[in-house]
Amino acid sequence: MSDAHSPAEQPQALVHLRADRELAAGHWLLSAHPTPGPAREAWSKPSGIVVLPLGTLFSAVRIPNDVVHSAAGSGESSAVDAFLADCLSGGPVIRDPTGCRYYALVPASTQHSSIPGADCLGRGTYLGVPRLDQVELDARGWRSYWSVPMASPGELCDPRDVARLVLEGIPQYPAEMFE
């Protein structure tokens, strides 16, 4: 008699492929839209952008390029993306290269802050959100993309980490003031 398990007796490991996580995150993001079907169609267009309302499922902190680049110590896209992934613990960030801004996605309950150099966008505002497969700066440098991709539905940036990032990029405000 063999010690090997039959296929039915094999221990099962739960593996989530990136495509599955993107699909789930996409459904979650689109659920913020009042008509998710047409919003999904917008993602299939050449721009690959859908405009979503903020303040229900998530909000966003808008941070100018120069603040992020100062905190990262670089303006090179891949270096900044890696820095953001590390300092925001993998929380999702969208980069708008034409608007020269980054948008850190945060919980909808995040309060408007008095942190100079960033704006917390919530109810009554909208954000252009790229398809989840747009994860790098395109050759022309004009299309929004996920600087830090959304890892799974509802996984957002911690607002305190975003505040520390902004304060690192604006050295005249010591981070300890806001802790």
N, C-alpha and C positions, 0 to 999 in steps of 0.2 A: 504494500500500500504506500503510495507516495505522499509526501508532506505538502506537495503543491496544492494550492486551492483551485477549485474549478472556477471558471470565469464568473459564475454567479456568486461565488463566495469571496471574490477579490475585494479588498477594501476599496471603497470609492473615494477619490479625491475630487474636490470641487475646484475646478479651474475656470476662471473667467478670462476669456480672450479679450484683447484690446477692442476688437470689433463689437463684442457683446457689451462691454462697458460703455463704448461710444454710443451704441444704440440706446442703452438705458439712460445715459446722461442726456442724449438728444431728446428722448421722450420727456424727461424731467424738465429740461429747459423749455421745450415747446409748450408744456402744460401751463406756463406763465402767460401764454398768448390766449386771447379770448377765442380765436379760431385757429387751433393748431394745424388743421389740414392745409389751408392756404399758406401758413407760416412755413410748413415743411416744404411746400413747393418753392418758396422763396430761396431756401437753401440749395435747391437744384439749379438755380439760375447761375449765369457766369460769375456774378459778384459773390455768390455763396454767403450772403448776409441776410439775416432776418432781424427785424426790429422788434425787440421784446420790451414790455413794460416792466419797470423796476418797482420794488417795494412790496411785492406779494410773496414770491418764493425767495428772491434774493435782491440785494441792492449792489451798488458798485461804488468804489472809491476811484475817482479820476485823478491821476497823478501825471504831471507833465514829464516829458522825456528827460529834461535836464535834471530833474530831481532824482529820477530812477538811475540815470547814468552816473550821477555824482555818487549816489549810495553804492552802486556796483563798481565804481572805479573804472568804468569802461562804457563805450558807446557801441561796441561791436555786438550785433544781435545775439549770436549764440552764447557769448559770455554773459550778457545781461539776462538772457533766458535762464541759464544755469544758476546765476545768482538769485534770481527771483524764486525759482523752484526751491532752492535751499532755504532762503530766509523766510519764505512764506509757507514752509513745510508742505510744498506741493499743491497749495491752494491755487485755484484757477485764475489766470490773468490773461486778458486780451490786450493786444497791442494794436493801436491805430496809427500806422506810420504817417498817413497824410495829415492827421490831426495832431501829430507829435505828442501822443498821450498813451498811457497804459491805464487799464481798468482792472482793478482787483475785485473779484466777486466776493461779496461778504453776505452774512445773514441779513434778511430783510429788517430785522430788529435793530440793526446798527444805527446808532444815533448820529445826527449831523454833528460834526466835530469842529472844534476851533483850531485844528491843526493847520497852520499856515502851509500853503503850497499844495493842498489837496481838497477835493470836494466830494462829499458823500452824496450820492445820487439815489433817491428813493422814490416814493409814490409821486406820480405826476411826471416822471421822466422816463425816457426810453433809451435803450442801448442797442446799437447794431452788433449782433452776435454772429461770428463766422461759423461755418460748418465745423464740426469737431475734427475733421481730417485736415483742416488748414492749420498746420502747426509750425510753419516757418515763413519767413519773409520771402515773398515771391520775387522773381528776377527784376521786376519793375519797381519794387519797393513801395507799392501803393495799396495793396490789399490788406485789410485787417486779418490778423491771425492769432491763434492761441500761443502766446509766449510761454505760458504754462498750461498745458491741456487739463481739462476737467477729468479727474481720475475716475469719479463715479458720481451718480446722482446725489445732489445735496451736499457734496463735499466742497466746502467753501473756505476762503481765507479767514483766519482769526483777525478781527479788526485791530487787536493790540499789536500783532506782527506787522500789519500794514502801517500803523502809526509809527512804529519803530523804524520801518523802512523809510518813510517820508522824512522823519526827523534826522536820520543818517544823511539824507540827501540835502538837508538844509542845516548846515553845521551851527548856525547861530542859535539854534534851539536845542539845548541838551535833552536827550531822551528821558533822563530822570525826571524832568518836569511833568511828564505825562504818565508816570507809572503809579 
